[in-house]
Amino acid sequence: MVWQKKYADAEPLLNSLIKERPNELVLVELLADVYSWQKQYDKATKLYKRLLSKNYNPKNIEFKLAEDLRFSGKDEEAVKFYKKYLGLI
């Protein structure tokens, strides 16, 4: 569904899978991506931060988080994550 851009259909399925398998962080990342692609940046940001707190794929997640923050107008926070991504802090 996700790859067919049927995000609204994929969202409840992913949420259900995450409840069953909360430690499969790849599912959390995919759900965060779905939220981001639907421009639901606050939901995506929350999940990306959760992934970072678990040290899951930090470089990739730092960039995605920075992008979502930028798109949602939270530029100062976005800069912080861009700098982390670039290794400047």
Secondary structure, 3 states (H helix, E strand, C coil): CHHHCCHHHHHHHHHHHHHHCCCCHHHHHHHHHHHHHCCCHHHHHHHHHHHHHCCCCHHHHHHHHHHHHHHCCCHHHHHHHHHHHHCCC
